[in-house]
């Protein structure tokens, strides 16, 4: 396994791989890897001849009051997990490498996908996400890039960007990986105290409650939201940012649940902001 920090070397390695007919699989991350990232890497290992992982805490997707400075970092831990998953290259650039002095070009997805939910709560967030992902895709030149569905809206934005810019890459979303008790794996879970972690389980409990009700025939979005909201309000340190049911492809609001309906939740438990989502009816 090789660690690369500079633009020229990563471009050279990846372009040479493509020229040699090797299929490149790419997993972009912000590090502090967990089993969710490992599942992406293992799938990438199956889908590609060259597996590239990027670790970059992207400053442009953090707001001024968010947790950029204290976002968890542990490269040695990440390196061990990446090696175990069969990674060939870790791209580990600095912020100055990605955004050199005078940097002034941004990628903005101008659609309803970026103006709601995370986009409304975190102004500028998706400009930062779209820009860094576009830059990484251009550097690594992958045939396939893998993302987790826990960041549901982010995945939708990246798919729209890749389609609109005619990027020759397959964007693959993989299911959210959860702890045994159901909590969605997230690098930010490390911030939670034991009591807060227990309260955080309300997110997945609310999703499951709504999905069960939908399975039993309750298809009213208003009633399902009230059901989920009631569960979330049981936790004293949990504050809802948004709780909504949307069409999975467009993220537009709906009034009746069908097979395309996804419930999305963002909430703070203490000072830790968590997100989760789930489809309400079986797919396929």
Secondary structure as GFF3:
##gff-version 3
##sequence-region A 1 284
A	DSSP	beta_strand	2	4	.	.	.	ID=ss1
A	DSSP	alpha_helix	7	19	.	.	.	ID=ss2
A	DSSP	beta_strand	24	29	.	.	.	ID=ss3
A	DSSP	alpha_helix	35	47	.	.	.	ID=ss4
A	DSSP	beta_strand	50	55	.	.	.	ID=ss5
A	DSSP	three_ten_helix	59	61	.	.	.	ID=ss6
A	DSSP	alpha_helix	75	84	.	.	.	ID=ss7
A	DSSP	beta_strand	89	91	.	.	.	ID=ss8
A	DSSP	alpha_helix	95	98	.	.	.	ID=ss9
A	DSSP	alpha_helix	112	115	.	.	.	ID=ss10
A	DSSP	alpha_helix	118	121	.	.	.	ID=ss11
A	DSSP	alpha_helix	125	140	.	.	.	ID=ss12
A	DSSP	beta_strand	144	148	.	.	.	ID=ss13
A	DSSP	alpha_helix	152	164	.	.	.	ID=ss14
A	DSSP	beta_strand	170	174	.	.	.	ID=ss15
A	DSSP	three_ten_helix	187	191	.	.	.	ID=ss16
A	DSSP	alpha_helix	194	215	.	.	.	ID=ss17
A	DSSP	alpha_helix	221	232	.	.	.	ID=ss18
A	DSSP	beta_strand	238	247	.	.	.	ID=ss19
A	DSSP	beta_strand	261	269	.	.	.	ID=ss20
A	DSSP	beta_strand	272	279	.	.	.	ID=ss21
###
